[in-house]
Amino acid sequence: MKVAVAHDEEKTRRISFQAEFPVITDCCRCEGVSRLAFVGHETGEPILPSSGSYIHQLHKNDPEGEGYWPHDACCVAVYFCTKCLEPTALYNQA
């Protein structure tokens, strides 16, 4: 997986399969504001030697059974809350 660090904000905001990730977002645990830390963007490089090349290959996307899982390559933006410091994540898929 390729990772861009937020100190290069322009590059980090361009890494997405869909719309740009926002610089700030609501915290998912409290009423605080979360700031962008980094974005992980999948490439075709294996994650683990025994796995496929993409996160979506690790588990089955089975909403009626075992639950939801990404169905395609994904980008994940990680944020930290300015009030509680807990992480929040946003993602999108190819």
N, C-alpha and C positions, 0 to 999 in steps of 0.2 A: 504494500500500500504506500502511496506517495503522500507525504504530509507537508503542508505549508503552514508556517508559523505566523501568527497574527501581527507581529511587528512589521511585516511587509503587507500592510492592509490592502493595498491595491491588488496584489497578486492573490491574496487569500479570498477576496471578494469575487474574483473571476473564476475560481475553481468551483464549478457546479455543473451538474447535468441539466439544470433547469434555471430558474431565476437566481440572481445573486443572493447570498445569505446576508441578512441584515447585520449591522455592526452591533446592535443591541436587540434584545428580545426580553419578554417577560420571564421571570424565574418560574420554573414548573413546581416549586415547593413553597414559595412564600410570595408576598406581593412586591418583592424587590425587582431590580433591573439587572439583567445578566449581560455581560460584555463578552464579545467574541475573543476566544483564546487561540483556536486553530481549526483548520479544516483538513479532514482526511479524505483523499480522493483515490478510489480504487483504480489500479492498473491491472494488467493481465498477469502480474507476478504472483506466484503462489504465496498464500498466507502462511500455511504450514506445509511441510513436505508431504503429509498424508492427505491433504485437502485438495479441493479444486482451486481454481485461480480466483474465485470471487466469493464474497461473503454469502451471496444468495445460494451458493452450493453447499453451505454447511448444514442447513436444515431445510425441510420442505415447507413451503407456504401453504398451510392447510387450515384456513379459517374455520371449517366445520369440525376439525378434529384437534390437532395439536396446537393450533393457533397461527397467528400471522407471522410472517417473516418476509424480508425484502425479496422481490421476485426478479431483480435485475441488479447490475452493478450500481453502487451507491456512493454518495458523498455525504459525510457527516461533519457538521459544524458543532464544536464544543464551546460552551459559554460558562462563565463563572459569575455567580450572583454577587452584587456589591453589598448586599445586606446579610446573607447567610453563608455565602461562599460555596454553596452546593452547585454541582454542575447541572446544566440544562443542555440538551442536544436537539438540533434540528437536522433533518436529512432529506435527501431527494434521490431519485433513481433515474437511471438512463432511460 
